[in-house]
Amino acid sequence: APPFSPTDINALVGWWDFTDIRTLWRDESGTAVTTDGNNIAQIDNKAYTLQGGSLNAIGTYLRGSLVDTTKNPLYKTNGQNGHSYGQFDGSNDYLLASNVTGSVATDKLSNTTLNGSAMTVFVVVKSDVTSITGDMSLFKIQGTSTNDNFHLYMNDTPGTDSWEWNTQDDTARTNTTINSGQSITNEAEYWTVELDSSSSSSFYRNGDTSDGVTNGNADNFNIDLSVDNTTVAMILGTNKTTLGQFFDGNIHEVIIYSAALTDDHISQVEDYLSDKYNL
C-alpha cells in the first residue's frame, strides 16, 4: 500500500510542512528555494497545492515580512529524526496570511468557514525553553472580528507553564480553554487537539490520551474566513492581535482538518507523525 498522506482524509484545510523543501521559499514569487540557515519568506499550504487548488483550504501560503527578513523564521536541517524545521526566535519571527503592519497582504485566504466545534489539529513542535514569562503563541486563526479566533499557545502560569488551546466566539462572548495539564518541555512532541462537535474537547501529547485532558466546551460557532484583507488571519509563530507572544522553538509540521475526525483517522495521522519523527 502507498504510504499514508494527510490528504487521504477529507476536510484537510491546512498543512504547513517544514520538512518539504518544495514548499519553502526565500522570496514572494515562490521561485528562490531556501537553504540551510537562510530565512523562510513563504511556505505553501499543501492542503491547497496537493488538492487541486482547493477553495476550502486556509489560503495558498503563509508569508513573512518582505521588508525586514530578520522577522522571518530560519530554515534548518537535521532536526527531529533528521527532518528540517522552521526555527522561530521568540522575538519577532512569524508567517501569516493576512494584512498587518510591516508585512505584505497575501490576499490568499479562501472563503472557508471553520466550525468551532468540529476541528482536529495536529502539530509537531519543539520548544527551546522550559519556562516562559508571558504567553507564547504557536498559531492563531482569526475571523473578521479580532475576537473570533482559535489559538494554540503556551500559557504562562507560575509553576505550571503548559500548552493550551483556546476558542473565542465574539457573538456570544464565550471562551473555551483546554489546558493540556502537562508542563512544557524542550523535547520534540506532537500535540492533538480534537473538537468533537459535542460538549467536550480533547488535548493530548504524543498520542497518549492518558497524558492529556478532556475539558472545556466545544462551543458551536463558526469563524468566517472570507477575505477582507484587514482582520482575517492565519498566523504562525505569534498572536496576530498584538503581534506579540512570539514562539521560541522549532516547528516541523502543522495539520488542520475542518472536521471532527474519527478515532481511526486520528490514529492514522498520529501514526504518520510518530513514525516520521520517531516520537
Secondary structure as the mmCIF struct_conf table of DSSP 4:
data_model
#
loop_
_struct_conf.conf_type_id
_struct_conf.id
_struct_conf.beg_label_comp_id
_struct_conf.beg_label_asym_id
_struct_conf.beg_label_seq_id
_struct_conf.end_label_comp_id
_struct_conf.end_label_asym_id
_struct_conf.end_label_seq_id
HELX_LH_PP_P HELX_LH_PP_P1 PRO A 2 PHE A 4
HELX_RH_3T_P HELX_RH_3T_P1 PRO A 6 ASP A 8
BEND BEND1 ILE A 9 ILE A 9
TURN_TY1_P TURN_TY1_P1 ASN A 10 ALA A 11
STRN STRN1 LEU A 12 ASP A 17
TURN_TY1_P TURN_TY1_P2 PHE A 18 THR A 19
HELX_RH_3T_P HELX_RH_3T_P2 ILE A 21 THR A 23
STRN STRN2 LEU A 24 TRP A 25
BEND BEND2 ARG A 26 ASP A 27
TURN_TY1_P TURN_TY1_P3 GLU A 28 SER A 29
BEND BEND3 GLY A 30 GLY A 30
BEND BEND4 ALA A 32 ALA A 32
STRN STRN3 VAL A 33 VAL A 33
TURN_TY1_P TURN_TY1_P4 ASP A 36 GLY A 37
BEND BEND5 ASN A 38 ASN A 38
STRN STRN4 ASN A 39 ASN A 39
STRN STRN5 GLN A 42 ASP A 44
HELX_RH_AL_P HELX_RH_AL_P1 LYS A 46 THR A 49
TURN_TY1_P TURN_TY1_P5 LEU A 50 GLY A 52
BEND BEND6 GLY A 53 GLY A 53
TURN_TY1_P TURN_TY1_P6 LEU A 55 ASN A 56
BEND BEND7 ALA A 57 ILE A 58
BEND BEND8 THR A 60 THR A 60
STRN STRN6 TYR A 61 ARG A 63
BEND BEND9 LEU A 66 VAL A 67
HELX_RH_3T_P HELX_RH_3T_P3 THR A 69 LYS A 71
BEND BEND10 ASN A 72 ASN A 72
HELX_LH_PP_P HELX_LH_PP_P2 PRO A 73 PRO A 73
STRN STRN7 LEU A 74 LYS A 76
BEND BEND11 ASN A 78 ASN A 78
HELX_RH_3T_P HELX_RH_3T_P4 GLN A 80 GLY A 82
STRN STRN8 TYR A 85 ASP A 89
BEND BEND12 GLY A 90 ASN A 92
STRN STRN9 LEU A 95 ALA A 97
BEND BEND13 SER A 98 SER A 98
TURN_TY1_P TURN_TY1_P7 THR A 101 GLY A 102
BEND BEND14 SER A 103 SER A 103
BEND BEND15 ASN A 111 ASN A 111
STRN STRN10 THR A 113 ASN A 115
TURN_TY1_P TURN_TY1_P8 GLY A 116 SER A 117
STRN STRN11 ALA A 118 SER A 127
BEND BEND16 ASP A 128 ASP A 128
BEND BEND17 THR A 130 SER A 131
BEND BEND18 THR A 133 GLY A 134
STRN STRN12 MET A 136 GLN A 142
BEND BEND19 THR A 144 SER A 145
TURN_TY1_P TURN_TY1_P9 THR A 146 ASN A 147
BEND BEND20 ASP A 148 ASP A 148
STRN STRN13 ASN A 149 ASN A 155
TURN_TY1_P TURN_TY1_P10 PRO A 158 GLY A 159
STRN STRN14 SER A 162 ASP A 169
TURN_TY1_P TURN_TY1_P11 ASP A 170 ARG A 173
STRN STRN15 THR A 174 SER A 183
BEND BEND21 ASN A 186 GLU A 187
STRN STRN16 ALA A 188 ASP A 196
BEND BEND22 SER A 197 SER A 199
STRN STRN17 SER A 201 ARG A 205
TURN_TY1_P TURN_TY1_P12 ASN A 206 GLY A 207
STRN STRN18 ASP A 208 ASN A 215
BEND BEND23 GLY A 216 GLY A 216
STRN STRN19 ASN A 222 ASP A 224
BEND BEND24 ASN A 229 THR A 231
STRN STRN20 ALA A 233 LEU A 236
BEND BEND25 GLY A 237 THR A 238
STRN STRN21 ASN A 239 ASN A 239
TURN_TY1_P TURN_TY1_P13 LYS A 240 LEU A 243
STRN STRN22 GLY A 244 GLY A 244
BEND BEND26 GLN A 245 GLN A 245
STRN STRN23 ASP A 248 TYR A 257
BEND BEND27 SER A 258 ALA A 259
HELX_RH_AL_P HELX_RH_AL_P2 ASP A 263 TYR A 277
TURN_TY1_P TURN_TY1_P14 ASN A 278 ASN A 278
#
